[in-house]
Amino acid sequence: MQPMENPWPYPRWIAHRGAGKLAPENTMSAFRLGAQYGYRMFECDAKLSADGVLFLLHDATLQRTTNGHGTGGELPWSALSQLDAGSWHSRTHAGESLPTLEALARWCLASHFCLNVEIKPTPGTEAATGRAVAELLAHIWPTTAIAPLLTSFRPDALAAAQAAAPQLPRGLLIDTLQPGCLDLAQQLGCQALVCNHALWDAALVAQVHALGLRALGYTVNDEWAAQRLIDLGTDGIITDRVDLFSPAR
């Protein structure tokens, strides 16, 4: 059995895409709102623009959460920065812009918040995106602060992040329990397995902890599901419901 990192430096509660659904996801308004609810750790989605700028967007395409169309990663930052990323959510947020990952990271550092960056590459840019995220955060994040946690569903992205900045902690995201996923997490030098919350049971938590990994669950929006993960002894809960769950609990 490998020794568990002690203590795990991150809060249990992590605000999904800033403030879940209460504000336009992956915008600075969302992160500020999450902070107003007392959250001290935030999850975001990062991808590369056509000219190499890391920006926040969950989908490969723009139309769900902006007034743009097409694949976000195929546009330069000069075009992406002009998009309205708030009107789809509410009039209150009309004109909200897409942030860069650097802007969010510097805000987190200034406020002493923790950050979970999901590497969300445009298909075909897995290695380039993983490398860019790791290089940027390793450059701007002081070693005296709690390091950002890099996660991804894409092993190639995590491998590139590992090669670029092995000191930054990583987590493998999984939505289904595939054979060999724990071996893969170890091969990638991960510190955590981040599962769809329904996958966790006592046996899997014990197995993950025995390997020296931490157990995190997403996306937990119901009281019963949160309590189940707490009772199982998991280490982190990613939620949209920043209005329901107090991070101080």
QUIHU-V509538 format. One record per residue. N is the residue number from 1. PHI is phi in whole degrees, 0 to 359 (NA if undefined). Layout:
# QUIHU-V509538
n | phi
N | PHI
N | PHI
This chain:
# QUIHU-V509538
n | phi
1 | NA
2 | 280
3 | 291
4 | 284
5 | 299
6 | 224
7 | 271
8 | 296
9 | 279
10 | 261
11 | 297
12 | 295
13 | 263
14 | 232
15 | 278
16 | 285
17 | 56
18 | 106
19 | 212
20 | 62
21 | 258
22 | 281
23 | 213
24 | 298
25 | 303
26 | 59
27 | 241
28 | 297
29 | 299
30 | 294
31 | 293
32 | 296
33 | 293
34 | 302
35 | 294
36 | 295
37 | 276
38 | 97
39 | 286
40 | 235
41 | 218
42 | 228
43 | 258
44 | 217
45 | 244
46 | 238
47 | 217
48 | 264
49 | 284
50 | 298
51 | 254
52 | 87
53 | 265
54 | 278
55 | 226
56 | 261
57 | 194
58 | 278
59 | 284
60 | 293
61 | 258
62 | 268
63 | 290
64 | 291
65 | 240
66 | 215
67 | 268
68 | 267
69 | 221
70 | 90
71 | 276
72 | 300
73 | 291
74 | 268
75 | 255
76 | 285
77 | 298
78 | 301
79 | 277
80 | 299
81 | 291
82 | 267
83 | 285
84 | 267
85 | 253
86 | 237
87 | 297
88 | 300
89 | 273
90 | 189
91 | 297
92 | 304
93 | 254
94 | 303
95 | 89
96 | 300
97 | 258
98 | 288
99 | 273
100 | 277
101 | 297
102 | 297
103 | 298
104 | 295
105 | 299
106 | 292
107 | 295
108 | 299
109 | 297
110 | 296
111 | 260
112 | 62
113 | 261
114 | 264
115 | 225
116 | 245
117 | 260
118 | 279
119 | 283
120 | 239
121 | 289
122 | 299
123 | 310
124 | 99
125 | 242
126 | 302
127 | 294
128 | 298
129 | 289
130 | 300
131 | 295
132 | 296
133 | 299
134 | 296
135 | 295
136 | 298
137 | 290
138 | 295
139 | 286
140 | 261
141 | 269
142 | 291
143 | 291
144 | 278
145 | 263
146 | 295
147 | 295
148 | 293
149 | 265
150 | 261
151 | 230
152 | 192
153 | 281
154 | 259
155 | 303
156 | 298
157 | 291
158 | 292
159 | 297
160 | 292
161 | 296
162 | 299
163 | 293
164 | 281
165 | 211
166 | 299
167 | 284
168 | 276
169 | 292
170 | 228
171 | 222
172 | 269
173 | 271
174 | 222
175 | 252
176 | 223
177 | 278
178 | 267
179 | 304
180 | 88
181 | 293
182 | 290
183 | 298
184 | 297
185 | 300
186 | 291
187 | 299
188 | 275
189 | 65
190 | 286
191 | 259
192 | 211
193 | 247
194 | 245
195 | 249
196 | 312
197 | 302
198 | 291
199 | 283
200 | 285
201 | 220
202 | 299
203 | 294
204 | 291
205 | 301
206 | 297
207 | 296
208 | 295
209 | 296
210 | 296
211 | 275
212 | 84
213 | 261
214 | 261
215 | 246
216 | 238
217 | 232
218 | 225
219 | 263
220 | 261
221 | 237
222 | 235
223 | 302
224 | 296
225 | 291
226 | 295
227 | 296
228 | 298
229 | 292
230 | 296
231 | 295
232 | 284
233 | 84
234 | 289
235 | 254
236 | 202
237 | 230
238 | 261
239 | 222
240 | 276
241 | 271
242 | 294
243 | 276
244 | 261
245 | 257
246 | 280
247 | 292
248 | 272
249 | 290
